[in-house]
Amino acid sequence: VFSLNGQASFDLETGAVGTGYNNVRIPGDQGTLFSLKDDLISKTEIFFRIRVSYTIKSRHTLSLLYAPLRTISKGNVPNDIIFEGVSFPANTDMTGTYKFNSYRLTYRYEIVLKPKFEFGLGFTAKIRDAKIALASAGLESEKTNVGFVPIINFRMLWKPAEKFGILLEGDALAAPQGRAEDVLIAATYRVSDRFGIKAGYRLLEGGADNDEVYNFALFNYASVGLFIYL
């Protein structure tokens, strides 16, 4: 139960993340379309996230999230790949690096706050630190991007029992320039007044299509986490 004066909390999350798809063409109007999952084979990675939150009078929550993501793909393809001004010859071993680190500031208001059901909506200001790189023997090229993205935040918690809950939360927005979704569905258990745990599935999907970059990717997360209430 949140105090009237406010309560700080930490949300620590880890687990395994695998690539569902990751299609790339850079530049978006002239590069070669290839997959960092199927043409170059990606492996499952370990991930972590940390969110620090402060809730005032039960309904107003401010939070900061750090969510890094980095995957490596390796292999070779039977055709040349033109990527960010460099031509990578066919049938040569290549390594692809995909980085998508996310820094987010969120405000959310709990519209419904009942013993068995909670629902809130808010706004997230997201800074993305992204990089896609290709490398082979003697050749290397990369595309980096740091940018701001405004996203809608939501959270829904159903508590069929006092300590158990089903949590659906995330950030999502679609626009003509692209889309972004980061959504978790998880089972939660309140161990004590100070600690809670969760386990579930997270989906991260999105991308952009323009003259500079074409990239759409989906990542599947098997997630476990710990809540700490101060």
C-alpha positions as CSV (number, residue, x, y, z in Angstrom):
1,V,0.0,0.0,0.0
2,F,1.4,3.4,-1.0
3,S,1.7,6.0,1.6
4,L,0.2,9.5,1.2
5,N,3.7,11.0,1.2
6,G,4.8,8.8,-1.6
7,Q,6.8,5.6,-2.1
8,A,9.9,4.7,-4.0
9,S,10.3,1.3,-5.7
10,F,12.7,-0.6,-7.9
11,D,11.7,-3.0,-10.7
12,L,14.6,-5.3,-11.6
13,E,14.1,-7.6,-14.6
14,T,16.2,-10.2,-16.4
15,G,15.9,-13.4,-18.5
16,A,16.5,-14.5,-22.1
17,V,15.7,-12.6,-25.3
18,G,15.6,-14.0,-28.8
19,T,15.0,-12.5,-32.2
20,G,11.6,-13.0,-33.8
21,Y,12.6,-11.1,-37.0
22,N,15.0,-8.3,-37.8
23,N,14.9,-7.0,-41.3
24,V,17.4,-4.3,-42.4
25,R,18.0,-2.2,-45.4
26,I,20.4,0.8,-45.1
27,P,20.1,3.2,-46.8
28,G,16.4,2.6,-46.8
29,D,16.1,3.5,-50.5
30,Q,19.3,1.9,-51.9
31,G,20.7,-0.7,-49.6
32,T,20.3,-4.5,-49.7
33,L,17.4,-6.0,-47.7
34,F,18.7,-8.8,-45.4
35,S,17.7,-10.4,-42.1
36,L,19.8,-10.4,-38.9
37,K,17.8,-13.5,-37.9
38,D,17.6,-15.7,-41.0
39,D,20.5,-14.6,-43.3
40,L,22.8,-14.0,-40.4
41,I,21.8,-16.2,-37.5
42,S,21.2,-14.6,-34.2
43,K,21.5,-16.3,-30.8
44,T,19.6,-16.0,-27.6
45,E,21.0,-13.4,-25.3
46,I,20.7,-12.6,-21.6
47,F,19.1,-9.2,-20.8
48,F,18.5,-7.0,-17.9
49,R,16.4,-3.9,-17.2
50,I,16.0,-1.6,-14.2
51,R,13.2,0.8,-13.4
52,V,13.1,3.3,-10.5
53,S,9.7,4.7,-9.6
54,Y,8.1,7.1,-7.2
55,T,4.4,7.1,-6.5
56,I,2.6,10.0,-4.8
57,K,-0.9,9.6,-3.2
58,S,-1.3,6.2,-4.8
59,R,-2.2,7.6,-8.2
60,H,0.7,9.6,-9.6
61,T,3.8,7.7,-10.7
62,L,7.0,9.0,-12.1
63,S,9.6,6.4,-13.3
64,L,13.0,6.1,-15.0
65,L,13.8,3.1,-17.1
66,Y,17.1,1.8,-18.4
67,A,16.6,-1.0,-20.9
68,P,19.7,-2.0,-22.9
69,L,19.5,-4.5,-25.8
70,R,22.3,-6.0,-27.9
71,T,22.3,-9.0,-30.2
72,I,24.9,-10.6,-32.4
73,S,24.2,-12.4,-35.7
74,K,26.7,-14.4,-37.7
75,G,26.8,-16.2,-41.1
76,N,27.2,-15.6,-44.8
77,V,24.8,-15.0,-47.6
78,P,24.9,-16.1,-51.3
79,N,24.7,-12.5,-52.6
80,D,26.5,-9.2,-52.1
81,I,25.1,-6.9,-49.4
82,I,25.3,-3.1,-49.8
83,F,25.1,-1.6,-46.3
84,E,25.7,2.0,-45.4
85,G,27.9,2.7,-48.4
86,V,30.0,-0.6,-48.2
87,S,29.6,-3.6,-50.4
88,F,30.1,-6.9,-48.6
89,P,30.9,-9.8,-51.0
90,A,28.8,-12.9,-51.2
91,N,29.8,-16.1,-49.4
92,T,32.0,-14.3,-46.9
93,D,31.7,-14.7,-43.1
94,M,30.0,-11.7,-41.6
95,T,29.0,-10.5,-38.1
96,G,26.0,-8.3,-37.5
97,T,25.6,-6.2,-34.3
98,Y,22.2,-4.8,-33.3
99,K,22.0,-2.4,-30.4
100,F,18.8,-0.7,-29.2
101,N,19.3,0.9,-25.8
102,S,16.3,2.7,-24.3
103,Y,16.1,5.4,-21.7
104,R,12.6,6.4,-20.6
105,L,11.0,8.9,-18.3
106,T,7.3,8.1,-17.6
107,Y,4.4,9.8,-15.9
108,R,1.3,7.7,-15.3
109,Y,-2.0,8.4,-13.6
110,E,-4.0,5.5,-12.1
111,I,-7.5,6.0,-13.3
112,V,-8.9,2.9,-11.5
113,L,-7.5,1.9,-8.1
114,K,-9.6,-0.9,-6.6
115,P,-8.5,-3.8,-4.4
116,K,-8.8,-6.3,-7.2
117,F,-8.2,-4.1,-10.3
118,E,-5.9,-1.2,-11.2
119,F,-5.6,0.7,-14.5
120,G,-3.5,3.6,-15.4
121,L,-2.5,5.7,-18.5
122,G,0.4,8.0,-19.0
123,F,3.1,9.4,-21.3
124,T,6.7,8.2,-21.8
125,A,9.5,10.3,-23.2
126,K,11.9,7.8,-24.7
127,I,15.5,8.3,-25.8
128,R,16.8,5.5,-28.1
129,D,20.5,4.8,-28.6
130,A,20.6,2.5,-31.7
131,K,23.2,1.0,-33.8
132,I,23.3,-1.6,-36.7
133,A,26.7,-2.7,-37.8
134,L,28.2,-5.2,-40.3
135,A,31.7,-6.5,-40.3
136,S,33.7,-9.1,-42.3
137,A,37.4,-9.6,-43.0
138,G,38.7,-6.2,-43.9
139,L,35.3,-4.5,-44.1
140,E,33.2,-2.7,-41.6
141,S,30.2,-0.3,-41.6
142,E,27.7,0.9,-39.1
143,K,24.6,3.1,-38.8
144,T,24.0,4.8,-35.5
145,N,21.0,6.9,-34.4
146,V,20.1,8.7,-31.2
147,G,16.6,10.1,-31.1
148,F,13.5,11.1,-29.0
149,V,10.2,9.2,-29.3
150,P,7.0,10.1,-27.4
151,I,5.0,7.0,-26.5
152,I,1.8,6.2,-24.6
153,N,2.2,4.3,-21.3
154,F,-0.3,1.9,-19.8
155,R,-0.6,-0.5,-16.9
156,M,-3.3,-2.9,-15.9
157,L,-3.2,-5.2,-12.8
158,W,-5.9,-7.8,-12.0
159,K,-5.6,-9.3,-8.5
160,P,-7.8,-12.5,-8.3
161,A,-6.2,-13.1,-4.8
162,E,-4.6,-10.9,-2.2
163,K,-1.0,-11.7,-3.2
164,F,-1.4,-12.9,-6.8
165,G,-1.9,-10.7,-9.8
166,I,-1.9,-10.6,-13.6
167,L,0.0,-7.6,-14.9
168,L,-0.2,-6.1,-18.4
169,E,1.9,-3.0,-18.9
170,G,4.0,-1.3,-21.6
171,D,4.7,1.6,-23.9
172,A,3.2,1.7,-27.4
173,L,2.6,4.1,-30.3
174,A,2.2,3.9,-34.1
175,A,2.7,6.7,-36.5
176,P,3.3,7.1,-40.3
177,Q,7.1,7.4,-39.6
178,G,7.1,4.0,-37.8
179,R,5.9,2.2,-34.7
180,A,7.1,1.0,-31.3
181,E,5.6,-1.5,-28.8
182,D,7.2,-2.8,-25.6
183,V,4.6,-4.9,-23.7
184,L,4.9,-7.3,-20.7
185,I,2.3,-9.8,-19.5
186,A,3.3,-11.4,-16.3
187,A,2.1,-13.2,-13.2
188,T,3.0,-11.4,-10.0
189,Y,3.2,-12.4,-6.3
190,R,3.6,-10.0,-3.4
191,V,6.0,-11.8,-1.0
192,S,5.8,-9.1,1.7
193,D,5.3,-5.4,2.1
194,R,8.9,-4.9,0.8
195,F,9.2,-7.5,-1.9
196,G,7.3,-8.8,-4.9
197,I,8.2,-11.1,-7.8
198,K,7.0,-11.6,-11.4
199,A,7.5,-13.9,-14.3
200,G,6.1,-13.6,-17.8
201,Y,6.6,-12.8,-21.5
202,R,7.7,-9.4,-23.0
203,L,7.4,-8.4,-26.6
204,L,9.5,-5.6,-28.1
205,E,8.6,-4.7,-31.7
206,G,8.8,-1.8,-34.0
207,G,10.8,0.0,-36.7
208,A,10.9,2.7,-39.3
209,D,10.8,3.0,-43.1
210,N,12.3,6.0,-44.8
211,D,15.1,6.9,-47.2
212,E,17.7,6.7,-44.5
213,V,16.7,3.5,-42.7
214,Y,14.5,0.5,-43.2
215,N,14.4,-1.7,-40.1
216,F,11.6,-3.6,-38.5
217,A,12.4,-6.0,-35.7
218,L,10.7,-8.2,-33.1
219,F,12.2,-9.6,-29.9
220,N,10.7,-12.2,-27.6
221,Y,11.6,-12.0,-23.9
222,A,11.3,-14.7,-21.2
223,S,11.3,-12.5,-18.2
224,V,11.6,-12.8,-14.4
225,G,11.8,-9.9,-12.0
226,L,11.9,-8.5,-8.5
227,F,10.0,-5.6,-7.1
228,I,11.5,-3.8,-4.1
229,Y,9.4,-1.2,-2.2
230,L,11.1,1.3,0.0
